[in-house]
Amino acid sequence: MSVNKQDVLKLLDDSGIFYESVEHEAVFTIEEMKKINLPHADCIAKNLFVRDDKKKHFYLISVCEEKLVNLKNLQQTIGSRRLSFASEKDLNEILGLQKGSVTPFGVLNDRDKKVKVFIDERFCDRLIGIHPNENTMTLWLKTENLIELIRAHSSSVEVVNLG
């Protein structure tokens, strides 16, 4: 059973974590997100699910939406083998997510703890805007709270300079 939007909201409520949320039409890209004029637009994260060339290591990368991510540079930053985007099949099987719904909350569905999360240091000491495992809502919470939740799930998370 996958952790869905309601489960994420319940986890936040049960943990006493303050968040703001906005329900909206399904969005699949950052460009679509920009068109719906969400609050805290400067805090919205672009989330990428990538893997190494041997499909042994998977990474979820959260960067500021305006950043272009160069996979070669990212590979050097996180110390991995050659990177490419993970397949929709892997996204669904490992994180229980659909295309367009990639979010750090997906690691709550990662039973085998295969995925390491990297969050851009530009989110430190501020809000991060992400989906709660479904792309029909965006929520904003303190980045520190998100990191605590990921670590409480025993998943790996690091804050790094992603350019």
Buried (B, 14 or more C-beta within 10 A) or exposed (E): EEBBBEBBBEBBEEEEBEBEBBEBEEBEEBEBBBEEEBEBEEBBBBBBBBBBEEEEBBBBBBBBBEBEBEBEEBBEBBEBEEBEEBEEEBBBEBBBBBEBBBBBBBBBBBEEEBBBBBBBEBBEEEBBBBBBBBBBBBBBBBBBBBBBBBEEBEBBBEBBEBB
